[in-house]
């Protein structure tokens, strides 16, 4: 009997969908052994793309606080299928899994599809996904799902270049930035080469035993950890907690506090972040073992 694989995802720009389709190519050639089902998570009220600038920043409080919206119901066929593996594709918004992803995880459909199922998470992000993954782990634990693998593809350019190119992409819908800036997002080479991860997953899925799979994925470039970005994420989460709380408690001053948040965010990226990077590099010899341990932790599941 063929094994059932569910590919569930939300892909606003289409990049993640392309990654997932390339990743699953090794399964598509084995139709007698595997049946692949795609479930695209769709909010009842779609988020715009390209993003109008004001709308983009206006989603910050609800994104960070993980406030769900209504989503379309999966088909009865999907809800009534017993899946052997779930490949879970997600984006990151404001250091948190996107609102559509959180909405699915908090919906009545998630327990039926994810409970007791092995899950491999797949993300395509700018570069900061580590603490979003930690937030997902909490949801999976509550749903009694078992996280067995993680693939995190990122923009490999430096932090400051990727800020410029991603903002251009989100606001214009054009992944190609004006010269001299490079193309935004995950590189075409990595997107097209995602099938190598499917090849790695294949024998583990056949056996039903996923032990050792994540180590193999990491050896082949599925996860890259930059300790400096983990530090930035941790600081960002603390400050995002403060800002999102203030905005939620003061709805009548929402526009004002969103402007303050936006000003802080730009200052943090262009002024504070370089200072933090300098201090981080200066203290690397002191915290070398701690950071090595940190890399190992975030590479795993």
Phi, psi and omega in degrees: 000137182292143175278140181264127178242128176256126173254104179249138188196164166228124183227099184289320184267344184097346182297313182294321178300319179295318177301313183295320180293324176288322179299323185270004180304320178299331178282328184295337179274001182233059187298331180286337182261332185223137173244119183259130177239129178260132174232106177272122178288125183233115173296145178298328173247108187294145173278141186285149169211127001298159181279126163297137188307314183293324180293320180303307182288335180291342178277355185304306186300313182292326177297306186293324180277000176059048178270118187281163171239170178287139177238161177291144179288136172297159179296156178299326179299317178295314183295335183261005180264139176266107186270143179271340179204140174244122172260117194249103182266131182217156173254165175247128172240123175052052176063023184214147173307142187302159182304316178300321179294313178298322180297320176295314183296333179263005182274171177287347184277330186301313181301322182293324184270333188249337185302129177066014182258143171287137184233136170245119179273143178226125179231150172233107189226175175294299175190344184250103183229350192299314182280338171295320177298322178296323178293322177297321181303323179297315179295316180298320178298315179297330180271000181060036174265156183247112177283118184246347181199159179212132176234120184235099179266136187226167170288121185276355179288167181296162188303321186281321176298316183293332176298312182296313185289324181290321178296321177298316181297313184292329185266342180246340184081003183254114181290336178274118182272158176300148177299144010265016186283145180284174177294141183281159170083192178295139184295151178302322181298316180289324178297313182291332182270007183296342179300336180297331178287325175299320178298322179291319182292326189312303183294329179291322178292319179301319182278338183079007180241115185261008180297130180088352183293318183298321178300319180293320178297316180297318179301334183255019171087020181288334184220131173236125181251125173251107185306327179300320181289330174297318178299315179298318179298317182296317177295316180299318179297321179297316182285326176296326177300317181294310184295315182296323178295316179298316182295319180293326181279346183230065183299330181288344178244024185303311183299320180297311183289331175293323176294320177296317179299314181299318178298316178300315184299314179294321178295320180297319182290314191264341183243306185287318185302316178299325178292317178298320179297317179299312180296322180298314180294323180294330182264002181305315179300327182288319186253023186303312182294320180298318182288327176295320177295322180296317178300313181299320181296310185285343174286335184271193179234000000 
